């Protein structure tokens, strides 16, 4: 719908003058048929009012009165004033009607454009969002293309079927008061959709009853496909289980290594003392032979205990098993859900700034991820007491030398006296810690041929840096 042009400035006044001049020219041509007085001037006022504003319209009225007084003789001054006054009143009323009509026309154009825009948005939504129209009995009336694609059905052949054929357990009659507007609760957990190929769909349903609901078009059901989101959540849950399992094994291995180291000295000393006792008893002759045999058995058991501890340490020690080519960016991206949990639990913002070019290293995926998770968790705990706690994970390529990952926080940092001992087993600054976390983390990094160091962050807290090599076949 086209808008009417509005004249402004001198063009509007010129329009008024030309309109009045044209009307009086027409009046002159019609004089043969009689005196028309003000009637020929009315179109000039209407045209000016339709195309201009009040001031040009008032000029058109004034020019019409002046021209009529000059061209049409009157019986007296009273007759002239009365006719002029009536013309002003009628002309201004007509002008107001014209202006009102013009405002309504503009408003109509605006509403038409708004409606067209909303219709375009609605068409876009209906083309991309799965929506099903149901009758009062819960049968399908229509499906949007997105809904038909979601369920892999034909819209024409599906019309008239119960919606429960596509969504397990859906019964509109059982919804009761809930069958109005808003989300619909499934009987158990999520709504489960059915496809012809048997693949299940995890769905969320949002229903709205039509404003003027009829038997045929009763309600619209908007469908959200949660299948991929739930699958991603399940994968994240499985990854978390794997990470925790690996961490327990690594911690157990570190503890076994520590115990083996600590127990080896007293066991060695006990063996030495028994050997000395055996020599003393041998000097006693036949009397000490029985005791010597007993000491020999005891020494054998002590040596056996040491062997068992060493075997346990070797079995549980962190090794380089399963190393392969891995991308740092991919391994860190998989940890997104785990980072989100840490961020929520500690109310800490976690940022990742990872250069994903030239980021391939030799690594065991789960082991590296567990080491990184432990550093991020420690950083989040350290920063949690700050006004705006932040943890930043940075990744940058070192070229042929490898790749560097740094975990920084804006916490209080690490005291200078603790930096030297922080990676030692059984050393911790936490009241509830066992002192194995950073020790195991460094063990994992070193098993990859890398190095884990700690320093001061520009953010004010600690900065733990992992340097991983490319591997023998890189560079």
Secondary structure, 3 states (H helix, E strand, C coil): CCCCCCCCCHHHHHHHHHHHHHHHHHHHHCHHHCCCCCHHHHHHHHHHHHHCCHHHHHHHHHHHHHHHHHHCCCCCHHHHHHHHHHHHHHHHHHHHHHHHHHHHHHHHHHHHHHHHHHHHHHHHHHHHCCEEEECCCCEEEEECHHHHHHHCCCHHHHCCCEHHHCEECCCHHHCHHHCCEEEECCCCCCEEECCCCCCCEEEEEEEEECCCCCCCCCEEEEEEECHHHHHHHHHHHHHHHHHHHHHHHHHHHHHHHHHHHHHHHHHHHHHHHHHHHHHHHHHCHHHHHHHHHHHHHHHHHHHHHHHHHHHHHHHHCCCCCCCEEEEHHHHHHHCHHHHHHHHHHHCCEEEEEECCCCCEEEECHHHHHHHHHHHHHHHHHHHCCCCCCEEEEEEEECHHHCEEEEEEECCCCCCHHHHCCCCCCCCCCCCCCCCCHHHHHHHHHHHCCCEEEEEECCCCCEEEEEEECCCCCCC
